[in-house]
């Protein structure tokens, strides 16, 4: 009997089946959840603000198992995957309905990882099973927990699982033979089940996946990322880089939460509004856009994962280095956001603050050096790859391997001598750019002379040095510009904050807006600016519209109803008294920008 599905679509059949099953079963799971009162109620340490049905994990697990049934996965692995998915579904279901201790869930996750190993799913290097078996268990348990922790905002975990699953599938598809095909189809099953659930879970969510969904979803995603590594054990891209990049967002979220909670004396298993998504919202980004931004980050790093699998070890290193730096910039930026309420225990607060300051000081000192160390190495390797179109001849490769340490060390020393590390990346300005330009030029000259002198008997390409300087400039300027952009872009104002009207534009108004943003962008909403410059009428300054002249103050207050009026410059006594009277009648507060006195004429 001829198949009803065209041959070219057969690899996508598990994806479509998983998506359709999850899409169709979700409404039934929602009805069941309401019937047995399995709903998530708002809590102080949770994000949602209304009762929402749980048990979305029933639909996700149904999609995973349905897709697995028709996926071309070898029997031992298929049985292990199915058993692990069911075990973690039941564990999560019990936790959703009645609660489980964290250690109980950890035991179940470890057992599921052990079932995978028994079924033949392991990390690469088959001749080193004493290392790969513990590594497999740690990876599976880690990613399972990471997906569980990532399920903290509407649509976030489902969207990231969809993107990561597609990235893993694209990487595995490049492995020749049945192993790569099976891994790709399993990753597509994960992506399909998450995608089918996503319409019901996107903001505003009508159902949550709960632990019954996040645990089996993370388990299946971790397993699919390992299935092709055994065949490609000698390829660093498949064993290390591709899984790390494809799953970078849940890994980054878990690492950030673990480090910050530990630094603040909190249990890692304790819930809270301190995840990547929550911190982005605290910086002034609306919830839907914060989730979409993390989807975008996942897609970009997933693209790096796919690109790295088509290159050799050196190309993989370049993509892994850039991905690591991008993740670090995002993590450091959002990690500075204060999300914890002050503790009522002075001793605990003092200890926590001391730990935090110690960590921040070390991060400020070592962070730029570590970042540039990675980028300088990536630039030097990338220069050889670009010069020789990805295939470096033997003698040149040998020279590169011998000289990379010397080049990176000299370039770091040159950058330090040019005062590059005196500045702060998030405040990167013109003087910092000038220092960095001198540092890049000095680094290029010093490293070139060193290679020419130390390896003068070797034959080398002069184009490599030119390309290296260009890449160093691109990478170092790029990462600092990115840090500045992220700091400015994420430090915006929230739509639901306290309404503020600013009087006075120009330089004083710009500094006033920056002061308001520093005071708390998520808690302040500038509704307009008043200024007597007619050329600014209907224009915007940092996204805030100029709504009238200063003499329009009373009418604008009546129309916009601000809770606070901030003066960016200090007016004369008569004008100040008139403003006090107008603002006082409206019930708003009249305050003065901390920069106002700097603009008083002498």
C-alpha positions in Angstrom: 0.0 0.0 0.0 1.4 3.4 -1.0 2.1 5.8 1.8 -0.2 8.8 2.1 2.7 11.0 3.1 5.3 12.0 0.5 8.8 10.7 1.1 10.2 14.2 1.5 7.8 14.9 4.3 8.4 11.6 6.2 11.2 13.0 8.5 8.7 15.8 9.6 5.9 13.4 10.3 6.9 13.0 14.0 7.1 16.8 14.3 3.6 17.3 12.9 2.1 14.4 14.9 3.6 15.7 18.1 2.4 19.2 17.4 -1.2 18.2 16.5 -1.6 15.9 19.5 -0.3 18.5 21.9 -2.6 21.1 20.3 -5.6 18.9 20.5 -5.1 17.4 24.0 -4.4 20.8 25.7 -8.1 21.9 25.9 -9.0 18.4 27.4 -6.2 18.8 30.0 -7.5 22.3 30.8 -11.0 20.9 31.5 -9.7 18.1 33.6 -7.6 20.5 35.6 -10.6 22.7 36.4 -12.7 19.7 37.2 -10.3 18.4 39.9 -9.3 21.9 41.0 -5.7 21.5 39.7 -5.1 25.2 39.2 -2.1 27.5 40.0 -3.2 30.3 42.3 -1.3 33.6 42.6 1.5 33.6 45.2 4.0 36.2 46.3 6.9 34.4 44.7 5.1 33.5 41.5 4.6 35.6 38.4 1.0 34.9 37.4 -1.8 37.1 38.8 -4.9 34.9 38.2 -5.9 31.3 38.7 -4.6 29.2 35.8 -5.2 25.5 35.1 -2.2 23.2 35.4 -1.9 19.8 33.8 -0.7 21.1 30.4 2.0 18.5 30.9 -0.5 15.9 29.9 -0.7 17.4 26.4 3.1 17.8 26.1 3.7 14.2 27.2 1.1 12.9 24.9 2.7 14.8 22.0 6.2 13.4 23.0 5.0 9.8 23.1 2.9 10.1 20.0 5.8 11.5 18.0 8.2 9.0 19.5 5.9 6.1 18.3 6.3 7.0 14.7 9.9 8.4 14.9 12.6 6.1 13.4 14.5 5.7 16.7 16.2 2.3 17.4 14.2 0.2 19.9 16.6 0.3 22.9 16.8 4.0 22.7 13.1 4.5 22.0 12.1 2.3 25.0 14.5 4.3 27.2 13.2 7.6 26.0 9.6 6.5 26.5 10.3 5.1 30.0 12.1 8.3 31.1 9.4 10.6 29.7 6.7 8.6 31.6 8.7 8.5 34.8 9.2 12.2 34.9 5.7 12.9 33.8 4.3 11.0 36.7 6.8 12.6 39.0 5.9 16.1 37.8 2.2 15.2 38.0 2.4 14.2 41.7 4.4 17.4 42.3 1.8 19.6 40.6 -1.1 18.0 42.5 0.3 17.5 46.0 3.9 18.6 46.0 7.2 16.8 46.3 10.5 17.4 48.0 13.3 18.7 45.7 15.4 15.7 46.6 12.6 13.3 45.5 12.4 15.0 42.1 16.2 14.9 41.8 16.2 11.1 42.5 13.5 10.6 39.8 15.6 12.7 37.3 18.7 10.7 38.1 16.8 7.5 37.6 15.5 8.7 34.2 19.0 9.6 33.2 20.2 6.1 34.2 17.5 4.6 32.1 18.8 6.6 29.1 22.3 5.2 29.7 21.0 1.7 29.9 19.2 2.2 26.6 22.4 3.3 24.9 22.0 7.1 24.9 25.3 8.6 26.2 27.7 11.5 25.6 30.5 11.0 23.1 33.8 9.2 23.6 32.5 5.6 23.9 36.0 4.4 25.0 35.8 6.6 28.1 32.6 5.4 29.8 33.9 6.0 33.3 33.7 9.7 32.3 30.9 9.8 29.8 28.3 8.0 32.0 28.5 10.5 34.9 28.7 13.3 32.3 25.5 12.0 30.7 23.7 11.9 34.0 24.8 15.4 35.0 23.8 16.8 31.6 20.4 15.2 31.5 19.6 16.2 35.1 20.9 19.7 34.5 18.9 20.4 31.4 15.8 18.8 32.9 16.1 21.1 35.8 17.0 24.1 33.6 13.8 23.7 31.6 11.8 23.3 34.8 13.3 26.6 36.1 12.8 28.3 32.8 9.0 27.7 33.0 8.5 31.0 34.9 6.7 33.2 32.4 3.9 32.7 29.8 5.2 31.0 26.7 8.9 31.2 27.7 9.8 27.5 28.2 7.6 26.3 25.4 9.0 28.8 22.9 12.6 28.1 23.9 12.1 24.4 23.7 10.7 24.8 20.2 13.6 26.8 19.0 16.2 24.6 20.8 14.6 21.5 19.5 14.8 22.8 15.9 18.5 23.8 16.4 19.4 20.4 17.8 17.6 18.7 14.9 19.5 20.8 12.4 22.8 19.9 14.0 22.0 16.2 14.2 20.8 16.1 10.6 24.4 16.8 9.5 25.6 13.5 11.1 25.7 10.7 8.5 23.8 7.5 9.1 20.8 6.4 11.1 22.1 7.8 14.4 22.0 11.4 13.2 18.6 10.8 11.6 17.1 9.3 14.8 18.5 12.2 16.9 17.1 14.8 14.5 13.6 13.2 14.5 13.6 13.0 18.3 14.6 16.7 18.5 11.8 17.5 16.1 9.3 15.6 18.3 10.4 17.8 21.2 10.0 20.9 19.1 6.6 19.8 17.8 5.1 19.0 21.2 6.3 22.3 22.6 5.0 24.2 19.5 1.6 22.5 19.7 1.3 23.6 23.4 2.6 27.1 22.8 -0.7 28.7 21.5 -2.4 27.8 24.7 0.5 28.9 26.9 1.5 32.2 25.2 0.8 35.5 27.0 -1.8 35.6 28.5 -1.5 31.9 29.3 -4.7 29.9 29.5 -2.9 26.9 30.9 0.5 26.1 32.5 2.6 23.0 31.6 3.6 22.5 35.2 6.3 20.1 36.3 4.4 17.3 34.5 5.3 19.1 31.2 8.6 20.9 31.9 10.4 17.8 33.3 9.7 15.4 30.4 10.2 18.2 27.9 13.7 19.0 29.3 14.5 15.3 29.6 13.6 14.6 26.0 15.5 17.7 24.8 18.6 16.7 26.7 18.4 13.2 25.4 18.0 14.3 21.8 21.1 16.5 22.1 23.2 13.5 23.2 22.0 10.9 20.7 24.3 11.9 17.9 27.4 12.6 20.0 28.4 8.9 20.3 28.8 8.7 16.5 30.7 12.0 16.4 32.8 11.6 19.5 35.8 13.1 17.8 33.9 16.2 16.7 33.9 18.9 19.5 31.0 20.7 17.8 28.7 17.7 18.3 30.0 16.7 21.7 30.2 20.1 23.4 29.6 23.3 21.3 26.3 22.4 19.6 24.5 21.2 22.8 25.8 24.2 24.8 24.8 26.8 22.2 21.5 25.2 21.3 20.4 25.1 25.0 22.2 28.3 26.0 19.1 30.1 27.3 18.0 27.5 29.9 21.6 27.0 30.9 22.2 30.7 31.4 19.0 31.2 33.3 19.8 28.3 35.7 23.4 29.5 36.2 22.3 33.0 36.9 19.6 32.0 39.4 22.0 29.6 41.1 24.8 32.0 41.5 22.7 35.0 42.6 20.5 33.0 45.0 23.6 31.5 46.6 25.2 35.0 46.9 22.1 36.2 48.7 21.8 33.3 51.0 18.8 31.8 49.4 18.1 28.1 48.6 18.5 27.3 44.9 15.3 25.3 44.9 13.4 28.3 46.4 11.0 29.9 44.0 11.2 33.6 43.2 11.0 36.4 40.6 14.7 36.4 39.9 15.0 34.7 36.5 16.2 36.2 33.3 12.6 37.0 32.2 11.7 38.6 35.5 14.8 40.8 35.5 14.1 42.0 31.9 10.6 43.0 33.0 12.2 44.8 36.0 14.3 46.8 33.6 11.2 48.1 31.9 10.5 45.6 29.1 6.9 44.5 28.8 6.3 40.8 29.6 5.5 39.7 26.1 8.6 41.5 24.7 10.9 40.0 27.4 9.8 36.5 26.4 10.2 37.3 22.7 13.7 38.7 23.4 14.7 35.5 25.0 13.3 33.6 22.1 15.5 35.7 19.8 18.6 35.1 21.9 17.8 31.3 21.8 17.4 31.5 18.0 20.7 33.4 17.5 22.7 31.0 19.6 20.9 28.1 18.1 22.1 29.4 14.7 25.6 29.5 16.0 25.2 25.9 17.0 24.1 24.9 13.5 26.9 26.9 11.9 29.6 25.3 14.2 28.7 21.8 13.1 29.8 22.5 9.6 33.2 23.6 10.6 36.3 21.9 12.2 37.6 22.4 15.7 38.9 25.9 15.1 35.7 27.2 13.6 33.7 25.6 16.4 35.9 27.4 18.9 35.2 30.8 17.3 31.4 30.4 17.4 31.5 29.0 20.9 33.6 31.9 22.1 31.3 34.5 20.5 28.2 32.7 21.9 29.9 32.6 25.4 30.6 36.3 25.3 27.1 37.2 24.2 25.6 35.1 26.9 27.9 36.7 29.5 27.0 40.2 28.4 23.3 39.4 28.8 23.8 37.6 32.1 25.9 40.4 33.6 23.5 43.1 32.5 20.4 41.5 34.0 22.3 40.1 37.0 22.7 43.7 38.3 19.0 44.2 38.7 17.9 44.3 42.3 14.9 41.9 42.6 15.1 40.8 46.2 13.3 42.6 49.0 15.5 43.8 51.9 15.7 41.2 54.7 14.6 42.0 58.2 17.7 40.3 59.7 20.6 42.8 59.8 23.3 40.1 60.2 22.1 38.1 57.2 21.7 41.3 55.2 25.3 42.4 56.0 26.7 38.9 55.1 24.7 38.9 51.9 25.9 42.4 50.9 29.5 41.5 51.6 29.2 38.4 49.4 27.6 40.4 46.7 30.2 43.1 46.7 33.0 40.5 46.7 31.5 38.8 43.7 30.9 42.1 41.9 34.4 43.3 42.5 36.0 40.1 41.2 33.6 40.2 38.2 34.6 43.8 37.4 38.3 43.1 37.6 38.4 39.7 35.9 35.4 39.9 33.6 36.8 42.3 31.0 40.2 40.4 30.9 38.4 37.0 30.6 36.1 38.3 27.8 39.0 39.9 25.9 41.1 36.8 26.3 38.4 34.7 24.7 37.8 37.2 21.9 41.4 37.7 21.1 42.0 34.0 20.7 38.8 33.8 18.5 40.1 36.7 16.4 43.5 35.1 15.8 42.0 31.7 14.9 39.3 33.4 12.8 42.0 35.4 10.9 43.6 32.1 9.7 40.2 30.6 8.8 39.2 33.6 6.8 42.6 33.8 5.1 42.5 30.2 4.0 38.8 29.8 3.4 38.3 27.5 6.4 41.0 25.0 5.4 44.4 26.0 7.0 47.5 24.4 5.4 49.6 22.2 7.8 52.6 24.6 8.2 50.3 27.6 8.8 48.2 25.7 11.3 51.3 24.6 13.2 52.5 28.2 13.3 49.1 29.4 14.5 49.0 26.8 17.3 52.5 27.7 18.5 52.0 31.4 18.4 48.4 31.9 19.6 49.4 32.0 23.3 52.1 34.6 22.7 49.8 36.7 20.5 47.0 36.8 23.0 49.3 37.6 25.9 51.0 40.4 24.2 47.7 41.9 22.9 46.2 41.8 26.5 49.3 43.5 27.8 49.1 46.2 25.0 45.4 46.8 25.8 46.2 47.2 29.5 49.1 49.6 28.8 46.7 51.8 26.8 44.3 52.1 29.8 41.6 50.1 28.2 40.6 48.4 31.4 40.2 51.6 33.3 36.7 52.2 31.9 33.3 50.5 32.5 31.8 48.7 29.5 28.2 49.8 30.2 29.4 53.5 30.2 31.6 53.1 27.1 32.2 56.6 25.7 34.4 58.6 23.4 37.4 58.6 25.6 37.1 54.8 26.1 36.8 54.4 22.4 40.0 56.4 21.8 41.9 54.3 24.4 40.6 51.1 22.8 41.6 52.3 19.3 45.2 52.9 20.6 45.1 49.6 22.3 44.0 47.7 19.2 46.7 49.4 17.1 49.4 48.7 19.7 48.3 45.1 20.1 48.4 44.5 16.4 51.9 46.0 16.0 53.3 44.2 19.1 51.9 40.7 18.2 53.0 41.1 14.5 56.5 42.0 15.5 56.7 39.1 18.0 55.6 36.5 15.5 57.9 37.8 12.8 60.9 37.8 15.2 60.2 34.6 17.1 59.2 32.5 14.1 61.3 34.3 11.5 62.4 31.1 9.9 58.7 30.1 9.2 56.7 31.1 6.2 53.6 33.1 7.2 50.9 35.2 5.5 51.0 38.9 6.1 47.3 39.0 5.4 46.6 37.1 8.6 48.0 40.0 10.7 45.8 42.5 8.9 42.7 40.3 9.3 43.5 39.7 12.9 43.7 43.4 13.7 40.4 44.0 11.9 38.7 41.1 13.8 40.2 42.3 17.1 38.7 45.8 16.5 35.4 44.3 15.5 35.1 42.0 18.4 36.4 44.4 21.1 34.5 47.4 19.9 31.4 45.2 19.3 31.2 43.7 22.7 31.6 47.1 24.4 29.1 48.7 22.2 26.8 45.7 22.8 27.2 46.2 26.6 26.4 49.9 26.3 23.4 49.2 24.0 22.0 46.5 26.2 22.4 48.7 29.3 20.6 51.6 27.5 18.0 49.5 25.8 17.0 47.5 28.9 17.0 50.5 31.1 13.8 51.9 29.7 10.5 52.9 31.3 7.6 50.7 32.1 4.1 51.5 30.9 2.6 50.9 34.3 4.9 53.0 36.5 4.4 56.3 38.3 3.3 59.0 35.9 5.9 61.8 35.7 5.9 65.1 33.8 9.3 66.7 33.0 9.7 70.5 32.7 12.6 71.4 30.5 14.2 69.6 27.6 17.7 70.0 26.1 20.8 68.6 27.9 19.1 69.2 31.3 16.1 67.2 30.3 18.2 64.4 29.0 20.1 64.1 32.3 16.8 64.3 34.1 15.4 61.3 32.2 18.6 59.4 32.9 18.2 60.2 36.6 14.6 59.0 36.5 15.7 55.8 34.7 18.4 55.2 37.3 15.8 55.7 40.0 13.8 52.8 38.7 12.8 52.5 35.0 10.2 49.8 35.8 8.5 52.1 38.4 8.5 55.4 36.4 6.5 56.4 33.3 7.4 59.8 31.9 4.2 61.0 30.2 5.6 64.1 28.5 8.1 67.0 28.5 7.4 70.7 28.5 9.9 73.1 26.8 9.7 76.6 25.3 11.7 75.6 22.2 9.0 75.5 19.5 11.4 73.4 17.4 10.9 70.5 19.8 7.2 70.5 19.7 5.8 67.0 18.8 9.3 65.6 18.9 10.6 62.9 21.3 13.5 62.7 23.7 14.5 59.2 24.7 11.0 58.1 23.6 9.2 60.7 25.7 7.1 63.2 23.7 7.4 67.0 24.0 3.8 67.9 24.7 3.8 71.7 25.1 5.4 74.9 26.4 6.2 75.6 30.0 3.3 78.0 30.1 1.0 75.1 29.3 1.8 73.4 32.6 -1.7 73.7 34.1 -3.5 72.4 31.0 -1.1 69.6 30.5 -1.4 68.5 34.1 -5.1 68.4 33.8 -4.9 66.3 30.6 -2.1 63.9 31.6 -2.8 63.7 35.3 0.9 63.1 36.4 1.7 62.1 40.0 5.0 64.0 39.9 6.3 67.0 38.1 10.1 67.2 37.8 12.0 70.4 37.0 15.1 69.7 35.0 16.5 73.2 35.6 16.0 75.6 38.5 13.7 78.5 37.5 13.7 82.0 39.1 11.8 82.5 42.4 8.6 84.0 40.8 8.3 81.2 38.2 9.0 78.5 40.9 6.3 79.9 43.1 3.8 79.9 40.2 4.7 76.3 39.5 4.3 75.3 43.1 0.8 76.7 43.2 -0.3 75.0 40.0 1.2 71.6 40.9 -0.1 71.9 44.5 -3.7 72.4 43.3 -3.4 69.2 41.1 -2.3 67.0 44.1 1.0 66.1 42.3 4.5 66.4 43.8 6.9 69.0 42.6 10.6 67.8 42.6 13.9 69.1 41.3 16.2 67.0 39.2 19.5 66.2 40.9 21.3 67.8 37.9 19.2 71.0 37.9 21.7 73.2 39.8 24.4 72.4 37.3 22.6 74.4 34.7 21.9 77.6 36.7 23.6 80.6 35.0 26.5 82.1 36.9 
